[in-house]
């Protein structure tokens, strides 16, 4: 935290500027604050906090069991360690429109640059699973309008996610997205598109920034940065990638220890201690500490 330099307000202005510059910005998901710091170190544009990842980190399925307090806590932990803008998933807003409004205030206080709210019913499910149910358009419009009106900082970005493609079809989902924009959404998140043509249709239908979800093993082909740029998208998230990478190596490492009795054969798979300390900025903390506590207690009696 000693190495962050930007205020929350600056990070929100940065996010707004990104959405207006006509470029595609990459936001990998961070499963913890340390991961967020590595995302910044690698030169990405921002950090995403996935509800599915947070639930998984708590050993829960992504069906709305993780609660508002847990989301706010994790969002704050991640947002405060990076100078990059960070935005978070708030599922359906944790209740009725009034609850969605309160969630916005809490996320602002936690230091997030934005959030997305979706049109599923509760209990929700992962956006790339079958069998989803969605609320009617009027109910989602109420959610979006309540969330938009609750903002104290006009630069806090409100993103409306629609899961309607899998339930009502593409054309109806686009009509919903337009209604969400009219209700106050700054950006639209069309979930589980099935082809590039569907992404393109959404882009052509809306004149606000659009977000693409490039999650592995889902309904959408994994489009690369140039493809999404050519489609005119503004933000791409990789929500579960870092967690999947980490847990994949954890599983392989544990199997190795069981099979061989030690870690000697997997040291090259690990982050070295010196790299961890560099990422944590031990030396900067040490210099800061020494600059404050650099006095000595002598033997001269006090007068």
N, C-alpha and C positions, 0 to 999 in steps of 0.2 A: 504493500500500500504506500510505502514511502516513495515508490518509484512512479506513481501516477501523477500526472501534472494537469489533467483537464478536469474541469468541473462537470457536473451532470448536465448543466445547461449547454456547455460547449459540445458535449457528446451528442446531445439531441440536435443541436444545430448542424453538426457534422452529418448526422443521419439524414436530416432534411436535405442538405446539400447533395448528398449521394443520390437521393431519389430524383433530384432535378437535373443531374448532369448528363443524362442520356447514356450512361454506361451501365454495365452489369457489375454488381458488387457481390462478392462471395462471403457468406457467413457460415462457417462451420459450426456445428453444435459443440458446446463445451459441457462435459459431464461433471466437471468440478472447477473451482477457481484456478487451480494449477494448469489445467488444460486450456482455460481461457488465456492465461498468460503466454502459453506456447503458441496459441493461434495468433496473438498479437506479434510475438517475436518472429513468426514466419512471414509476416507481412500481409495477412488477410485484411479485409475491409471492415469486418465486424464479427460479433459473436452472437450465436443463437442459443437460447435455452429451451430445450424441448421438453414438453410435458411427458412424453413417452419415455424419454431418457431419465427424467427425474423419478418417475414412477418405478422404472426398472432398477435404478440405483437404490431405491427403497425396497426392492424385491417385491414390487407390486405390478400387476398387469395394467395396461393403459385403458382403464375403463372408469375413470373418474373417482377412484378410491383416494388417491393422494389429495390432500385438502389445500385450501387457500393459504393457510399459514405456512405450509411446507413449500409451496410455490414461491411465496414472497421471500421466505428465508433464503432459498437457493438462488433466486434471482438477485437478491442483494449481495450475497456472497460472491457471485460471479461478476456482477456489474462493477463492484467497487475496486477490483484488482486490475482493471484494464482501462486504457485511454480510448479503446475502441467503443463505438456504440454497441450496446447489447439489447436485443429485444427477446421477449419471452412469450411462450404459449400460455394462455389462461383458459384453455378448454372452452367450456360454454359460459364462463363467467362466474361459476360457483353459486348459481342460484337464479333468482328472478332478476329482471333488469336493474333493480336497486342494488342487488349484490354485485352485478357487473360494474356498476358505477363505483361502488366502494372498492372493488378490486383495482380499478384504474387508479384511484387515489393512492392505494397501498403500493402499487407498482411505481408510481411517480416518486413516492417517498423512498422507495428502495433503490432508486437511482437508475432504473431502466430507461432506455430511449424509446421504447415502444412495446406493443404486445399485439397478439392476434387472438380474436374470439371467433368461435365457430357456430354453425347452425345445426349441429347435431342435438338430439335429445340426450338427457342423462338417464341412465349411465351411458356414456359415450364409448366409442371403441376406436382403435387405430384407423386412421383415414384410408389405409390401403387394404383393409379387411372387408370381406363381404358381410352383408346383413346389417348395414348401418341404417339408422332411422334419423330423420331430420324434422325439425320443427317447421311450422308453416312460415311463410315469408313475413307475415305481420309480426310474429313473435320475435324473429331474428332482427327485424328492423327496430323493434323496441329495444332489444339488447344493444344494438349498435348506437342508436340515438342516445340511450342512457349513458353508454360508455363515452361517447363523444362529448356530451354535455358536462360530464364529470371532470374533464381535464382542467387542471389549473395552468399547466404549461402548454401553450398552443403548439409547441414543437414536439410534444409527445406524439408519436406516430401510432395511429389506430389502424390495425389491419383486420379486415373481415375475411375469414376463411369460409368457403362454401364446399360442403361435401355432397352437394346436390347432384353432381354429374352421375354418380353411381346409382342414384335413387330415381331421379326424374329425367335424366338425359341432359345432353349438352345445352340445347337451346333454352330449356327451362332454367338450367343453372345460370346461364348468362343473364337471363331476365332477373333472377335473384340478385346477382352481383351488382347489376345496375341499381337495384333498389337499395342495396347496402351502401353504395357510393352516395346516393341521394340522402341517406340517413346520417352521413357524416364520416364514413370510412375514408381514410387517406390512401390506402393501398388494398389491393385485392389478392387473395391467396386461393387460386382454384386448385382444389385437392383432387388427386388421383385422375389426372388427364390420361387418356389412353394412347395418344399419338401427338406428333408434332403439329398436325393439322388442328387438333383441338386446342393446343396451346396458342396457335396462331389465331384461331377464331376468337378466343378470349381477348387476346391483345388487340385485335381489330375492333372489337365491340366496346372497349373501355378506354377512356382517356386519362386514367389515373395510373400510378405505378403498379406493376404486377410482380408477384413473387412466384418463383418456381421451387417446388420441393423435389430435390433429387435424392430421395431415400432409396437405399438398396433393397432389392427383393420385393419391390412394390408394383403398382399398376403401370407406372410410366417407365419408358426406356430412359436410361441414364444419359441425358444430353450433356455435351461438354460446354465449356464456357463460350466458345465461338458460336455454337448452334443457338444457345440461349440469347446471346447478343444479337445475332441475326434476326431472331424472333422478336426482338425489342423488349425483352424482360429487363427488369431493374435490379432485382435481388434474387439470389439463389441460396437456398439453405441445404446443408448436408447434415441433417439432424442427428442421426444415430451413428454416423461413420466412426467418430473417435471412440465411442463406447464399444462398438463392435470390434474395432482394431485392438483395443486394450483387452477386452474379455477373451478374444481369440487367443492372444498371446498368454494370458493368464492360464487358460485351460491347457494349452500345450505345455506350458512350464510346469504346471502341477502334475501332468501326466509324466513328464520327464523325471521329476523328483521321485514319483512313485516307482518308476521303472528302473532308475539308476541309483537312487539313494542320495543324490547330491545335485547341486546346481551347476557343476563345472561345465557341462555341455551346453548351457544356455546363457552364459554370461554375455555373449555377443547379441542376444535378443533384448537385453535390459538397457534402460537408461543408466549411464554411468553416474556415480555419485557426483563427480565434478560437474557434469552437465546439469544435474538437478540443482546443485548449489548455485550454479551460474544463473539458472532460470529463476531461482528464489532470490537472487541478488544478495547473497550473504555478505559480500564485500561492501556493498553500498549500505546495508544496515549497520555493519561494523563501523564504517567511517562516520555514519550519522551518530552512532552511540558514543564514539570516542570524542566527537566534536562537542558533545554535551557534558560528558563525564571525564574531563581531562584534568581535574584538580588533584592535588596531593595533600594529604594530611601530615603536617610537619610536627616537630617537637616543641616549637615555640609556644609558650603559654599565652592564652588570650588575655588581652588587657581589658 
